[in-house]
Amino acid sequence: MIQSASTSALRVEYLRRLADKPYFAANLGTHLNLFGQHPASGWAFYLLPGSAVLELRGGSAVLCGELPGGDAGGDAREELRGFLQFLHADTLRSEHPLALDGWRPAAPLALWELPRGRTLPLPPAPPAELMLDKAPSMLPISRLVFPDSDAEADEFYSTACTALAHGVGNCRALLHGRKPVCTVGCYEASPAECYMAAGVTDPAWRGRGLARWLIVSLANELAADRTVRFACFPELCDFYAQLGFLQIGKIQHYSTDWNTQ
């Protein structure tokens, strides 16, 4: 049976199931702590049969933990499939491989880390005409990260600002004048992990090593206190391997199209 994590006891159980899990403890835990008591935020959190928990926002879902085995597992998967269809979720990230009728596997995301206390060699510094801003205005940052979607930019802006206002994470940007041309941030964290995300360079400034310097700079800073982790699509694996990050696992990635079912 799928249960909403709508009480204090259920939220505690939700966090217990996430504890110490790379990526999931920082991401889902931060979102639950920030938005779990605010249904109008657009975030939703559920306990599933077995050891699994589910996070939903819009058309995106994240599943951590395992559903039961045997007949109970088949029933749980069918319930989950129907639940996702009812809520029109069409993308799913999962800790473990998952077989759901009508869902197609995509290439898994690669999970990377810089262990606590470690540092990476710093790439060459950016041009002197660029200024490092350690607390940039998040509105232009959101437009740099999602230049083609106002809706996604607005969602990112809301989530990032809420996290930063509650003391979670950091944002870094390189500015040309007042305009951000490269950014990376940490907007989710657990006691053991800082999760980095939204590393983007303006197309006009790509190929100059800006992201290399900014990503490594922030990772080294954060790794003084916690292990730093992030996920990427397969085509970026060589880039992060060259910087010296360690690949530690994969996150399963699925999609569906309810209009064809």
TORKOL-4160 file (C-alpha; in steps of 0.2 Angstrom, whole numbers, padded with zeros to 4 digits, m for minus):
261
<pt num="1" X="0000" Y="0000" Z="0000"/>
<pt num="2" X="0007" Y="0017" Z="m0005"/>
<pt num="3" X="0006" Y="0029" Z="0010"/>
<pt num="4" X="0009" Y="0048" Z="0009"/>
<pt num="5" X="0022" Y="0054" Z="0021"/>
<pt num="6" X="0010" Y="0066" Z="0029"/>
<pt num="7" X="0014" Y="0064" Z="0048"/>
<pt num="8" X="0029" Y="0066" Z="0058"/>
<pt num="9" X="0031" Y="0048" Z="0061"/>
<pt num="10" X="0030" Y="0043" Z="0043"/>
<pt num="11" X="0042" Y="0057" Z="0038"/>
<pt num="12" X="0054" Y="0050" Z="0051"/>
<pt num="13" X="0052" Y="0033" Z="0043"/>
<pt num="14" X="0055" Y="0040" Z="0026"/>
<pt num="15" X="0071" Y="0048" Z="0031"/>
<pt num="16" X="0076" Y="0032" Z="0040"/>
<pt num="17" X="0074" Y="0022" Z="0023"/>
<pt num="18" X="0085" Y="0035" Z="0015"/>
<pt num="19" X="0099" Y="0035" Z="0028"/>
<pt num="20" X="0117" Y="0035" Z="0021"/>
<pt num="21" X="0112" Y="0031" Z="0003"/>
<pt num="22" X="0123" Y="0041" Z="m0009"/>
<pt num="23" X="0113" Y="0053" Z="m0020"/>
<pt num="24" X="0096" Y="0049" Z="m0012"/>
<pt num="25" X="0099" Y="0054" Z="0006"/>
<pt num="26" X="0104" Y="0071" Z="0001"/>
<pt num="27" X="0092" Y="0074" Z="m0013"/>
<pt num="28" X="0076" Y="0066" Z="m0006"/>
<pt num="29" X="0080" Y="0070" Z="0012"/>
<pt num="30" X="0083" Y="0089" Z="0008"/>
<pt num="31" X="0066" Y="0090" Z="m0002"/>
<pt num="32" X="0057" Y="0081" Z="0012"/>
<pt num="33" X="0064" Y="0093" Z="0025"/>
<pt num="34" X="0060" Y="0108" Z="0015"/>
<pt num="35" X="0044" Y="0104" Z="0007"/>
<pt num="36" X="0036" Y="0089" Z="0016"/>
<pt num="37" X="0024" Y="0099" Z="0027"/>
<pt num="38" X="0019" Y="0111" Z="0012"/>
<pt num="39" X="0007" Y="0101" Z="0000"/>
<pt num="40" X="0005" Y="0117" Z="m0011"/>
<pt num="41" X="0024" Y="0116" Z="m0015"/>
<pt num="42" X="0021" Y="0104" Z="m0029"/>
<pt num="43" X="0032" Y="0091" Z="m0020"/>
<pt num="44" X="0024" Y="0074" Z="m0014"/>
<pt num="45" X="0032" Y="0060" Z="m0004"/>
<pt num="46" X="0027" Y="0042" Z="m0001"/>
<pt num="47" X="0031" Y="0026" Z="0008"/>
<pt num="48" X="0030" Y="0011" Z="m0003"/>
<pt num="49" X="0029" Y="m0008" Z="0002"/>
<pt num="50" X="0046" Y="m0015" Z="0006"/>
<pt num="51" X="0060" Y="m0003" Z="0010"/>
<pt num="52" X="0055" Y="0009" Z="m0004"/>
<pt num="53" X="0051" Y="0028" Z="m0004"/>
<pt num="54" X="0045" Y="0038" Z="m0018"/>
<pt num="55" X="0047" Y="0057" Z="m0022"/>
<pt num="56" X="0036" Y="0066" Z="m0035"/>
<pt num="57" X="0036" Y="0083" Z="m0043"/>
<pt num="58" X="0027" Y="0086" Z="m0059"/>
<pt num="59" X="0030" Y="0073" Z="m0071"/>
<pt num="60" X="0046" Y="0067" Z="m0063"/>
<pt num="61" X="0048" Y="0053" Z="m0050"/>
<pt num="62" X="0062" Y="0046" Z="m0039"/>
<pt num="63" X="0062" Y="0029" Z="m0031"/>
<pt num="64" X="0074" Y="0024" Z="m0018"/>
<pt num="65" X="0074" Y="0007" Z="m0009"/>
<pt num="66" X="0067" Y="m0010" Z="m0015"/>
<pt num="67" X="0049" Y="m0017" Z="m0017"/>
<pt num="68" X="0045" Y="m0034" Z="m0010"/>
<pt num="69" X="0049" Y="m0050" Z="m0019"/>
<pt num="70" X="0038" Y="m0063" Z="m0024"/>
<pt num="71" X="0019" Y="m0061" Z="m0027"/>
<pt num="72" X="0019" Y="m0046" Z="m0016"/>
<pt num="73" X="0032" Y="m0038" Z="m0027"/>
<pt num="74" X="0022" Y="m0040" Z="m0042"/>
<pt num="75" X="0007" Y="m0032" Z="m0034"/>
<pt num="76" X="0018" Y="m0018" Z="m0028"/>
<pt num="77" X="0025" Y="m0015" Z="m0045"/>
<pt num="78" X="0007" Y="m0015" Z="m0053"/>
<pt num="79" X="0001" Y="m0003" Z="m0039"/>
<pt num="80" X="0016" Y="0009" Z="m0042"/>
<pt num="81" X="0013" Y="0009" Z="m0061"/>
<pt num="82" X="m0005" Y="0013" Z="m0059"/>
<pt num="83" X="m0001" Y="0027" Z="m0046"/>
<pt num="84" X="0012" Y="0035" Z="m0058"/>
<pt num="85" X="0000" Y="0034" Z="m0073"/>
<pt num="86" X="m0014" Y="0042" Z="m0062"/>
<pt num="87" X="m0002" Y="0056" Z="m0058"/>
<pt num="88" X="0005" Y="0057" Z="m0076"/>
<pt num="89" X="0023" Y="0055" Z="m0071"/>
<pt num="90" X="0033" Y="0050" Z="m0086"/>
<pt num="91" X="0051" Y="0050" Z="m0080"/>
<pt num="92" X="0058" Y="0039" Z="m0066"/>
<pt num="93" X="0075" Y="0038" Z="m0058"/>
<pt num="94" X="0078" Y="0023" Z="m0047"/>
<pt num="95" X="0091" Y="0016" Z="m0035"/>
<pt num="96" X="0089" Y="m0002" Z="m0042"/>
<pt num="97" X="0084" Y="m0009" Z="m0059"/>
<pt num="98" X="0065" Y="m0010" Z="m0060"/>
<pt num="99" X="0053" Y="m0018" Z="m0072"/>
<pt num="100" X="0037" Y="m0009" Z="m0075"/>
<pt num="101" X="0025" Y="m0013" Z="m0089"/>
<pt num="102" X="0026" Y="0001" Z="m0102"/>
<pt num="103" X="0042" Y="0009" Z="m0095"/>
<pt num="104" X="0057" Y="0010" Z="m0106"/>
<pt num="105" X="0075" Y="0010" Z="m0098"/>
<pt num="106" X="0087" Y="0024" Z="m0104"/>
<pt num="107" X="0105" Y="0025" Z="m0101"/>
<pt num="108" X="0109" Y="0025" Z="m0082"/>
<pt num="109" X="0116" Y="0041" Z="m0075"/>
<pt num="110" X="0133" Y="0040" Z="m0068"/>
<pt num="111" X="0136" Y="0044" Z="m0050"/>
<pt num="112" X="0153" Y="0053" Z="m0045"/>
<pt num="113" X="0161" Y="0058" Z="m0029"/>
<pt num="114" X="0175" Y="0067" Z="m0021"/>
<pt num="115" X="0178" Y="0060" Z="m0004"/>
<pt num="116" X="0178" Y="0071" Z="0011"/>
<pt num="117" X="0195" Y="0078" Z="0015"/>
<pt num="118" X="0201" Y="0075" Z="m0003"/>
<pt num="119" X="0205" Y="0089" Z="m0015"/>
<pt num="120" X="0208" Y="0089" Z="m0034"/>
<pt num="121" X="0221" Y="0099" Z="m0044"/>
<pt num="122" X="0214" Y="0115" Z="m0049"/>
<pt num="123" X="0212" Y="0119" Z="m0068"/>
<pt num="124" X="0219" Y="0135" Z="m0075"/>
<pt num="125" X="0210" Y="0150" Z="m0068"/>
<pt num="126" X="0197" Y="0159" Z="m0079"/>
<pt num="127" X="0200" Y="0175" Z="m0089"/>
<pt num="128" X="0203" Y="0191" Z="m0078"/>
<pt num="129" X="0188" Y="0199" Z="m0086"/>
<pt num="130" X="0177" Y="0187" Z="m0077"/>
<pt num="131" X="0172" Y="0189" Z="m0058"/>
<pt num="132" X="0168" Y="0175" Z="m0046"/>
<pt num="133" X="0152" Y="0178" Z="m0037"/>
<pt num="134" X="0149" Y="0167" Z="m0021"/>
<pt num="135" X="0131" Y="0173" Z="m0019"/>
<pt num="136" X="0124" Y="0177" Z="m0036"/>
<pt num="137" X="0106" Y="0183" Z="m0039"/>
<pt num="138" X="0097" Y="0167" Z="m0043"/>
<pt num="139" X="0085" Y="0174" Z="m0056"/>
<pt num="140" X="0098" Y="0176" Z="m0069"/>
<pt num="141" X="0106" Y="0159" Z="m0064"/>
<pt num="142" X="0089" Y="0151" Z="m0066"/>
<pt num="143" X="0088" Y="0158" Z="m0084"/>
<pt num="144" X="0106" Y="0152" Z="m0088"/>
<pt num="145" X="0102" Y="0134" Z="m0082"/>
<pt num="146" X="0086" Y="0133" Z="m0091"/>
<pt num="147" X="0086" Y="0145" Z="m0106"/>
<pt num="148" X="0073" Y="0137" Z="m0116"/>
<pt num="149" X="0060" Y="0133" Z="m0103"/>
<pt num="150" X="0052" Y="0147" Z="m0091"/>
<pt num="151" X="0043" Y="0133" Z="m0082"/>
<pt num="152" X="0059" Y="0123" Z="m0078"/>
<pt num="153" X="0068" Y="0139" Z="m0074"/>
<pt num="154" X="0054" Y="0145" Z="m0062"/>
<pt num="155" X="0054" Y="0128" Z="m0053"/>
<pt num="156" X="0073" Y="0128" Z="m0051"/>
<pt num="157" X="0073" Y="0146" Z="m0045"/>
<pt num="158" X="0060" Y="0141" Z="m0032"/>
<pt num="159" X="0069" Y="0126" Z="m0026"/>
<pt num="160" X="0086" Y="0134" Z="m0025"/>
<pt num="161" X="0081" Y="0149" Z="m0016"/>
<pt num="162" X="0071" Y="0139" Z="m0003"/>
<pt num="163" X="0087" Y="0128" Z="0000"/>
<pt num="164" X="0099" Y="0143" Z="0001"/>
<pt num="165" X="0087" Y="0152" Z="0013"/>
<pt num="166" X="0087" Y="0137" Z="0024"/>
<pt num="167" X="0106" Y="0136" Z="0024"/>
<pt num="168" X="0107" Y="0122" Z="0012"/>
<pt num="169" X="0121" Y="0123" Z="0000"/>
<pt num="170" X="0130" Y="0136" Z="m0011"/>
<pt num="171" X="0129" Y="0144" Z="m0028"/>
<pt num="172" X="0144" Y="0149" Z="m0037"/>
<pt num="173" X="0145" Y="0159" Z="m0054"/>
<pt num="174" X="0157" Y="0168" Z="m0065"/>
<pt num="175" X="0151" Y="0185" Z="m0071"/>
<pt num="176" X="0155" Y="0195" Z="m0086"/>
<pt num="177" X="0149" Y="0212" Z="m0080"/>
<pt num="178" X="0133" Y="0208" Z="m0072"/>
<pt num="179" X="0129" Y="0193" Z="m0082"/>
<pt num="180" X="0132" Y="0175" Z="m0076"/>
<pt num="181" X="0141" Y="0165" Z="m0090"/>
<pt num="182" X="0145" Y="0149" Z="m0079"/>
<pt num="183" X="0138" Y="0142" Z="m0064"/>
<pt num="184" X="0137" Y="0127" Z="m0052"/>
<pt num="185" X="0129" Y="0124" Z="m0036"/>
<pt num="186" X="0124" Y="0113" Z="m0021"/>
<pt num="187" X="0106" Y="0114" Z="m0017"/>
<pt num="188" X="0104" Y="0097" Z="m0008"/>
<pt num="189" X="0114" Y="0090" Z="0006"/>
<pt num="190" X="0114" Y="0077" Z="0020"/>
<pt num="191" X="0125" Y="0076" Z="0036"/>
<pt num="192" X="0137" Y="0066" Z="0025"/>
<pt num="193" X="0135" Y="0073" Z="0008"/>
<pt num="194" X="0135" Y="0089" Z="m0003"/>
<pt num="195" X="0126" Y="0086" Z="m0019"/>
<pt num="196" X="0132" Y="0097" Z="m0033"/>
<pt num="197" X="0121" Y="0101" Z="m0048"/>
<pt num="198" X="0116" Y="0113" Z="m0062"/>
<pt num="199" X="0133" Y="0115" Z="m0069"/>
<pt num="200" X="0131" Y="0126" Z="m0085"/>
<pt num="201" X="0141" Y="0137" Z="m0096"/>
<pt num="202" X="0134" Y="0150" Z="m0108"/>
<pt num="203" X="0136" Y="0143" Z="m0126"/>
<pt num="204" X="0146" Y="0158" Z="m0131"/>
<pt num="205" X="0159" Y="0155" Z="m0117"/>
<pt num="206" X="0161" Y="0136" Z="m0119"/>
<pt num="207" X="0178" Y="0129" Z="m0123"/>
<pt num="208" X="0187" Y="0140" Z="m0112"/>
<pt num="209" X="0189" Y="0129" Z="m0096"/>
<pt num="210" X="0177" Y="0139" Z="m0086"/>
<pt num="211" X="0166" Y="0124" Z="m0080"/>
<pt num="212" X="0182" Y="0114" Z="m0076"/>
<pt num="213" X="0189" Y="0128" Z="m0064"/>
<pt num="214" X="0172" Y="0132" Z="m0056"/>
<pt num="215" X="0166" Y="0114" Z="m0053"/>
<pt num="216" X="0183" Y="0109" Z="m0045"/>
<pt num="217" X="0184" Y="0125" Z="m0035"/>
<pt num="218" X="0167" Y="0122" Z="m0027"/>
<pt num="219" X="0170" Y="0103" Z="m0025"/>
<pt num="220" X="0186" Y="0106" Z="m0016"/>
<pt num="221" X="0178" Y="0119" Z="m0004"/>
<pt num="222" X="0163" Y="0107" Z="0000"/>
<pt num="223" X="0174" Y="0092" Z="0002"/>
<pt num="224" X="0183" Y="0100" Z="0017"/>
<pt num="225" X="0167" Y="0095" Z="0027"/>
<pt num="226" X="0158" Y="0082" Z="0018"/>
<pt num="227" X="0159" Y="0070" Z="0003"/>
<pt num="228" X="0154" Y="0078" Z="m0013"/>
<pt num="229" X="0143" Y="0069" Z="m0026"/>
<pt num="230" X="0134" Y="0072" Z="m0042"/>
<pt num="231" X="0126" Y="0063" Z="m0056"/>
<pt num="232" X="0128" Y="0065" Z="m0075"/>
<pt num="233" X="0123" Y="0058" Z="m0092"/>
<pt num="234" X="0135" Y="0045" Z="m0100"/>
<pt num="235" X="0141" Y="0058" Z="m0113"/>
<pt num="236" X="0149" Y="0068" Z="m0099"/>
<pt num="237" X="0159" Y="0054" Z="m0090"/>
<pt num="238" X="0175" Y="0057" Z="m0099"/>
<pt num="239" X="0175" Y="0075" Z="m0093"/>
<pt num="240" X="0173" Y="0071" Z="m0075"/>
<pt num="241" X="0185" Y="0057" Z="m0075"/>
<pt num="242" X="0198" Y="0069" Z="m0082"/>
<pt num="243" X="0195" Y="0081" Z="m0068"/>
<pt num="244" X="0199" Y="0067" Z="m0056"/>
<pt num="245" X="0182" Y="0063" Z="m0048"/>
<pt num="246" X="0178" Y="0044" Z="m0044"/>
<pt num="247" X="0163" Y="0035" Z="m0052"/>
<pt num="248" X="0155" Y="0025" Z="m0038"/>
<pt num="249" X="0139" Y="0019" Z="m0046"/>
<pt num="250" X="0124" Y="0022" Z="m0057"/>
<pt num="251" X="0106" Y="0028" Z="m0055"/>
<pt num="252" X="0093" Y="0019" Z="m0066"/>
<pt num="253" X="0083" Y="0030" Z="m0078"/>
<pt num="254" X="0066" Y="0026" Z="m0086"/>
<pt num="255" X="0053" Y="0035" Z="m0096"/>
<pt num="256" X="0036" Y="0031" Z="m0103"/>
<pt num="257" X="0022" Y="0039" Z="m0114"/>
<pt num="258" X="0005" Y="0037" Z="m0107"/>
<pt num="259" X="m0003" Y="0043" Z="m0123"/>
<pt num="260" X="0003" Y="0027" Z="m0132"/>
<pt num="261" X="m0004" Y="0015" Z="m0119"/>
